[in-house]
Amino acid sequence: MTACLIGWYHSKFGKLADETLESLMIKAARGALDDAGIAAKDIDDIFVGHFNSGFSEQDFAASLVLGADPDLRFKRATRVENACATGSAAIHAAVNAVRSGQSKIALVVGVEKMTHLDSVTAGNNLLHACYVTEEAGIKGGFTGVFGRIADSYFQKYGDRSDTIAKIAVKAHANAVNNPLAQMPKPLTFEFCRDVSEKNPLVAGPLRRTDCSLISDGVAAVVIAHSDIALRAKKAVAVRAIAQVNDYLPMSRRDMTHLEGAELAWQRGLDAAGLKLLDLDVVETHDCFTVAELMEYEAMGLTAPGEGYKAVDEGWVYKDGKLPVNVSGGLKAKGHPIGATGVSMHVLQAMQLTNSAGGIQVKDAELAGIFNMGGAGVANYVSILQAFR
């Protein structure tokens, strides 16, 4: 059975001070149902992606979606969490429910409210996604974790500070054309490369411009069986999904190599019967610019240690052979944890229905998604295809 995305909603990401967790979820659920042309009474399952980890006092959020429509009352509603891959975990749960026949139509909502907390508290909350027994004391929170990863990568393969600065520039240049992005502001290479008062080092070799944003936001999608999708006004098929979890402690892994991500890409592409360059566009998890650099290697675009070539040769730009993060990515679009994976799927569905506006990649028919939880721990790949 084929699962298809038939409707979606995506808020602007950023500081949404006038919204609550509940109001965002209700708005997104209504928006996705309206976009799909689906009545609430026809939903079989609801999956909510919400990381929380101290960002919200309301930790039991699944049934908040029921406030969107009285006909959602008594539906199955389940919260899903897998660190920064929470949104994709919710998407995959819905896809599996539809594929198995348990559901004909499922609603997925991914959400996070983060900006009401100060940066220190927010950083401490995010650090819960590491192996706290060994890593909780790392200075700088999760930024410190990836600062260590960048240090190790640079020691092994050479200083790639210029490369990750170029990745930051690419992200912001793309975000300028994305009205949903939190920071649609162009940045120069010199600003991103040079350490300054406005762009200080924050952890290891990572500068402020190498780090994704603290964000509020929500995204939602309706996923239905292909029989229903055939009657929908638009549809994008889920051609393949793959999930790979690795050890949680970094001490048990070579942190210069995202092995779980590599395996997830291999399994996803194999399940789809595709090669990487069959894809027309990719959204990948650039929580930090060094993560995107390493993910070029994990997806098989370059050999290990040679991810810089994908940037220097222009392969990953919007007009390159494999455009990556044309939305601006987590780096400039924003990263509301529970919403991120759902956002990636919505944006790629927009690409495949030729409705992505200023970030549209011409003639996109196949799209890849990589969403990562923790430091290369929970790895999710989705392959989407234009359905008709």
C-alpha positions as CSV (number, residue, x, y, z in Angstrom):
1,M,0.0,0.0,0.0
2,T,1.3,3.5,-0.9
3,A,1.0,6.4,1.5
4,C,0.6,9.9,0.0
5,L,0.8,13.4,1.3
6,I,-2.4,15.1,0.2
7,G,-2.5,18.3,2.2
8,W,-0.3,20.4,4.4
9,Y,0.2,23.5,6.5
10,H,3.4,25.4,7.4
11,S,3.6,28.4,9.7
12,K,6.3,31.0,9.4
13,F,9.2,30.1,11.7
14,G,10.6,32.5,14.2
15,K,9.5,34.2,17.4
16,L,5.7,33.7,17.5
17,A,5.0,35.5,20.8
18,D,1.3,35.7,20.2
19,E,0.9,32.0,19.8
20,T,0.7,29.2,22.3
21,L,1.6,25.5,21.8
22,E,-2.1,24.8,21.6
23,S,-3.0,27.6,19.3
24,L,-0.3,26.6,16.9
25,M,-1.4,22.9,16.8
26,I,-5.0,23.8,16.2
27,K,-4.2,26.3,13.5
28,A,-2.0,23.7,11.7
29,A,-4.5,20.9,12.0
30,R,-7.3,23.0,10.5
31,G,-5.0,24.3,7.8
32,A,-3.8,20.8,6.7
33,L,-7.3,19.4,6.7
34,D,-8.6,22.3,4.7
35,D,-5.8,22.0,2.3
36,A,-6.4,18.3,1.8
37,G,-10.2,18.7,1.5
38,I,-10.6,16.1,4.2
39,A,-13.3,16.2,6.9
40,A,-12.1,15.7,10.5
41,K,-14.5,12.8,10.9
42,D,-12.5,10.9,8.3
43,I,-9.2,11.0,10.2
44,D,-8.2,7.6,11.7
45,D,-5.0,8.5,13.5
46,I,-3.3,11.6,14.8
47,F,0.4,11.7,15.4
48,V,2.0,14.7,17.2
49,G,5.7,15.4,17.0
50,H,6.7,17.4,20.1
51,F,10.2,17.2,21.6
52,N,9.5,19.5,24.6
53,S,12.3,18.5,27.1
54,G,11.4,21.5,29.3
55,F,10.3,24.0,26.6
56,S,6.7,23.6,27.6
57,E,4.9,22.9,30.9
58,Q,2.3,21.1,28.9
59,D,4.2,17.8,28.3
60,F,1.1,15.7,27.4
61,A,0.1,17.4,24.1
62,A,-1.3,14.8,21.8
63,S,-5.0,15.5,22.5
64,L,-4.6,19.2,22.1
65,V,-5.1,18.6,18.4
66,L,-8.7,17.6,19.1
67,G,-9.5,21.2,19.7
68,A,-9.3,21.9,16.0
69,D,-12.6,20.2,15.3
70,P,-15.2,18.4,17.4
71,D,-15.2,15.5,15.0
72,L,-11.6,14.7,16.1
73,R,-12.8,13.8,19.5
74,F,-12.3,10.1,20.3
75,K,-9.7,9.6,17.5
76,R,-6.5,7.9,18.3
77,A,-3.9,10.5,19.1
78,T,-0.3,9.7,19.9
79,R,2.7,11.9,20.7
80,V,6.0,10.8,19.1
81,E,9.5,12.0,20.2
82,N,13.0,11.2,18.9
83,A,15.1,14.3,19.7
84,C,15.6,16.6,16.7
85,A,14.1,13.9,14.4
86,T,10.8,14.0,16.3
87,G,8.9,15.4,13.3
88,S,10.1,12.7,10.9
89,A,9.4,10.1,13.6
90,A,5.8,11.3,13.6
91,I,5.6,11.2,9.7
92,H,7.0,7.7,9.6
93,A,4.6,6.5,12.2
94,A,1.7,7.9,10.1
95,V,3.2,6.3,6.9
96,N,3.5,3.0,8.6
97,A,-0.1,3.2,9.9
98,V,-1.4,3.8,6.4
99,R,0.8,1.2,4.8
100,S,-0.3,-1.4,7.3
101,G,-4.0,-0.7,6.7
102,Q,-4.5,0.5,10.3
103,S,-5.4,3.9,8.9
104,K,-6.7,5.2,5.7
105,I,-6.1,8.8,6.6
106,A,-3.7,10.1,9.3
107,L,-3.0,13.7,10.5
108,V,0.5,14.6,11.6
109,V,1.3,17.8,13.5
110,G,4.9,18.8,14.4
111,V,5.3,21.7,16.8
112,E,7.6,23.5,19.2
113,K,7.6,26.7,21.2
114,M,11.2,27.7,22.2
115,T,11.8,31.4,22.0
116,H,10.2,32.4,25.3
117,L,13.2,30.9,27.1
118,D,16.7,32.5,27.4
119,S,19.5,31.0,25.4
120,V,21.1,29.3,28.3
121,T,18.0,27.5,29.4
122,A,17.1,26.6,25.8
123,G,20.6,25.2,25.4
124,N,20.4,23.1,28.5
125,N,17.0,21.7,27.3
126,L,18.6,20.7,24.0
127,L,21.5,19.0,25.8
128,H,19.0,16.4,27.0
129,A,19.3,14.9,23.5
130,C,22.8,13.8,24.2
131,Y,24.1,11.0,26.5
132,V,23.8,12.9,29.7
133,T,25.9,10.4,31.7
134,E,29.0,11.4,29.8
135,E,28.1,14.6,27.8
136,A,25.9,16.7,30.1
137,G,28.9,18.7,31.2
138,I,30.0,19.8,27.8
139,K,30.2,23.6,27.8
140,G,27.9,25.4,25.4
141,G,25.1,22.8,25.3
142,F,24.5,21.1,22.0
143,T,26.5,23.7,20.3
144,G,29.4,22.5,22.4
145,V,28.7,18.9,21.2
146,F,29.0,19.9,17.6
147,G,31.9,22.1,18.4
148,R,33.7,18.9,19.5
149,I,32.6,17.1,16.4
150,A,33.9,19.9,14.2
151,D,37.2,19.9,16.0
152,S,37.6,16.2,15.4
153,Y,36.6,16.5,11.8
154,F,39.0,19.4,11.2
155,Q,41.9,17.5,12.9
156,K,41.3,14.5,10.6
157,Y,40.6,16.2,7.3
158,G,42.0,19.7,7.6
159,D,40.5,23.1,8.6
160,R,37.2,23.5,6.7
161,S,36.2,26.9,8.3
162,D,35.9,28.5,4.8
163,T,33.7,25.6,3.6
164,I,31.2,25.8,6.5
165,A,31.1,29.6,6.1
166,K,30.1,29.1,2.4
167,I,27.4,26.7,3.6
168,A,26.0,29.4,5.9
169,V,26.0,31.9,3.1
170,K,24.2,29.4,0.9
171,A,21.5,28.9,3.5
172,H,20.8,32.6,4.0
173,A,20.8,33.3,0.2
174,N,18.2,30.6,-0.2
175,A,16.1,31.8,2.8
176,V,15.7,35.2,1.2
177,N,13.3,33.6,-1.3
178,N,11.4,31.6,1.4
179,P,8.6,33.6,3.1
180,L,8.3,31.0,5.8
181,A,12.0,31.4,6.9
182,Q,12.9,32.9,10.3
183,M,16.0,34.7,9.0
184,P,15.6,35.6,5.3
185,K,18.7,37.8,5.4
186,P,21.7,37.5,3.1
187,L,25.1,37.2,4.7
188,T,28.4,37.7,3.0
189,F,31.2,35.1,3.0
190,E,33.5,37.6,4.7
191,F,31.0,38.0,7.6
192,C,30.4,34.3,8.0
193,R,34.1,33.4,7.7
194,D,35.7,36.1,10.0
195,V,35.4,36.0,13.7
196,S,34.1,39.3,15.0
197,E,32.0,40.9,17.8
198,K,28.9,40.2,15.8
199,N,30.0,36.7,14.8
200,P,32.0,35.3,17.6
201,L,33.3,31.7,18.1
202,V,30.7,29.9,20.2
203,A,32.2,26.3,20.5
204,G,35.3,24.9,19.0
205,P,35.7,26.3,15.4
206,L,32.0,27.1,15.1
207,R,31.0,30.7,14.8
208,R,27.5,32.0,15.5
209,T,26.7,31.9,11.8
210,D,27.4,28.2,11.9
211,C,24.5,27.5,14.3
212,S,20.8,27.0,13.6
213,L,18.2,29.2,15.3
214,I,16.0,28.9,18.4
215,S,12.6,28.9,16.8
216,D,8.8,28.7,17.3
217,G,6.8,27.0,14.6
218,V,4.4,24.3,13.4
219,A,3.9,22.2,10.3
220,A,1.2,19.6,9.6
221,V,0.4,17.1,6.9
222,V,-2.4,14.8,6.0
223,I,-1.2,11.3,4.9
224,A,-3.7,9.0,3.0
225,H,-3.8,5.7,1.2
226,S,-3.2,6.0,-2.5
227,D,-6.8,5.1,-3.3
228,I,-7.9,8.3,-1.5
229,A,-5.0,10.2,-3.0
230,L,-6.2,9.5,-6.5
231,R,-9.3,11.5,-5.7
232,A,-7.4,14.3,-4.0
233,K,-6.6,17.7,-5.7
234,K,-2.9,17.0,-5.1
235,A,-0.8,14.1,-3.9
236,V,2.9,13.3,-3.3
237,A,3.8,9.6,-2.8
238,V,6.1,8.3,-0.1
239,R,8.3,6.1,-2.2
240,A,10.5,4.9,0.6
241,I,11.4,5.5,4.3
242,A,14.3,4.3,6.4
243,Q,15.2,4.7,10.1
244,V,18.5,3.8,11.6
245,N,19.5,4.4,15.3
246,D,23.1,4.4,16.5
247,Y,24.7,4.3,19.9
248,L,23.8,7.3,22.0
249,P,27.2,7.9,23.6
250,M,29.6,9.7,21.3
251,S,32.5,7.8,23.0
252,R,31.3,4.6,21.2
253,R,31.4,6.1,17.7
254,D,33.8,7.8,15.3
255,M,32.3,11.2,15.3
256,T,34.0,12.2,12.1
257,H,31.8,9.8,10.2
258,L,27.9,9.8,10.4
259,E,27.6,6.0,10.0
260,G,23.9,5.9,11.0
261,A,23.1,8.6,8.5
262,E,25.0,6.8,5.8
263,L,23.2,3.5,6.4
264,A,19.8,5.3,6.5
265,W,20.5,6.9,3.1
266,Q,21.6,3.5,1.7
267,R,18.5,1.7,3.0
268,G,16.2,4.5,1.8
269,L,17.6,4.7,-1.7
270,D,17.7,0.9,-2.0
271,A,14.1,0.6,-0.9
272,A,13.2,3.2,-3.5
273,G,15.3,1.6,-6.2
274,L,17.2,4.8,-6.8
275,K,20.7,6.3,-6.8
276,L,21.4,9.5,-5.0
277,L,21.7,11.6,-8.1
278,D,18.3,10.4,-9.3
279,L,16.9,12.9,-6.8
280,D,16.2,16.4,-7.9
281,V,16.4,18.1,-4.5
282,V,17.3,17.3,-0.9
283,E,16.4,18.8,2.5
284,T,19.0,17.7,5.1
285,H,19.5,18.4,8.8
286,D,21.9,21.3,9.0
287,C,21.6,22.0,12.8
288,F,25.1,23.2,12.4
289,T,27.0,23.9,9.1
290,V,29.5,21.2,9.9
291,A,26.6,18.7,10.1
292,E,25.5,19.6,6.5
293,L,29.2,19.2,5.4
294,M,29.4,15.7,6.9
295,E,26.0,14.8,5.5
296,Y,27.2,15.3,2.0
297,E,29.6,12.5,2.7
298,A,27.0,10.3,4.5
299,M,24.5,10.6,1.6
300,G,27.3,9.5,-0.8
301,L,27.6,12.7,-2.7
302,T,31.4,12.7,-2.0
303,A,34.0,10.5,-0.4
304,P,34.8,10.8,3.3
305,G,36.6,14.0,4.0
306,E,35.8,15.5,0.6
307,G,32.4,17.1,1.4
308,Y,34.0,20.5,0.7
309,K,34.0,19.6,-3.0
310,A,30.2,19.6,-3.1
311,V,30.3,23.3,-2.1
312,D,33.4,24.4,-4.1
313,E,32.1,22.7,-7.3
314,G,28.6,24.2,-6.8
315,W,26.8,20.8,-6.7
316,V,24.5,21.7,-3.7
317,Y,23.4,25.1,-4.9
318,K,19.9,25.7,-6.2
319,D,21.2,25.4,-9.8
320,G,23.6,22.5,-9.0
321,K,23.3,18.8,-9.8
322,L,21.8,18.1,-6.3
323,P,20.3,21.2,-4.7
324,V,20.5,21.0,-0.9
325,N,18.4,23.0,1.5
326,V,16.9,25.5,-1.0
327,S,14.5,26.4,1.8
328,G,17.4,27.9,3.8
329,G,17.6,24.8,6.0
330,L,17.5,24.7,9.8
331,K,20.3,27.3,9.6
332,A,18.2,30.1,8.2
333,K,14.6,28.8,8.0
334,G,14.6,27.9,11.7
335,H,14.6,24.8,13.8
336,P,11.5,24.4,16.1
337,I,12.5,20.9,17.1
338,G,9.2,18.9,16.9
339,A,8.2,20.8,13.7
340,T,11.4,20.4,11.8
341,G,10.9,16.9,10.2
342,V,7.3,17.7,9.3
343,S,8.5,21.0,7.8
344,M,11.0,19.1,5.6
345,H,8.3,16.9,4.3
346,V,5.9,19.8,3.6
347,L,8.6,21.7,1.8
348,Q,9.5,18.8,-0.4
349,A,5.9,18.1,-1.1
350,M,5.6,21.7,-2.3
351,Q,8.6,21.2,-4.6
352,L,7.0,18.1,-6.1
353,T,3.7,19.9,-6.7
354,N,5.4,22.9,-8.3
355,S,4.1,25.1,-5.5
356,A,7.3,26.2,-3.7
357,G,7.3,29.7,-5.1
358,G,10.7,31.4,-5.0
359,I,12.5,28.3,-3.8
360,Q,11.1,26.1,-6.5
361,V,13.6,23.7,-8.2
362,K,12.7,23.4,-11.8
363,D,11.0,20.1,-12.9
364,A,11.5,18.4,-9.4
365,E,10.0,14.9,-9.4
366,L,12.0,13.1,-6.8
367,A,13.0,14.5,-3.4
368,G,15.1,13.3,-0.5
369,I,14.8,14.2,3.2
370,F,17.3,13.5,6.0
371,N,16.4,14.4,9.6
372,M,18.7,13.6,12.5
373,G,18.1,13.3,16.2
374,G,20.9,13.9,18.6
375,A,24.5,13.8,17.3
376,G,24.0,11.3,14.5
377,V,21.8,9.0,16.7
378,A,18.3,8.9,15.3
379,N,18.6,9.0,11.5
380,Y,15.5,9.2,9.2
381,V,15.4,9.2,5.4
382,S,12.3,9.7,3.3
383,I,12.1,9.6,-0.5
384,L,9.1,11.4,-2.0
385,Q,7.8,11.3,-5.6
386,A,5.3,13.3,-7.5
387,F,2.2,11.1,-7.5
388,R,0.5,12.5,-10.6
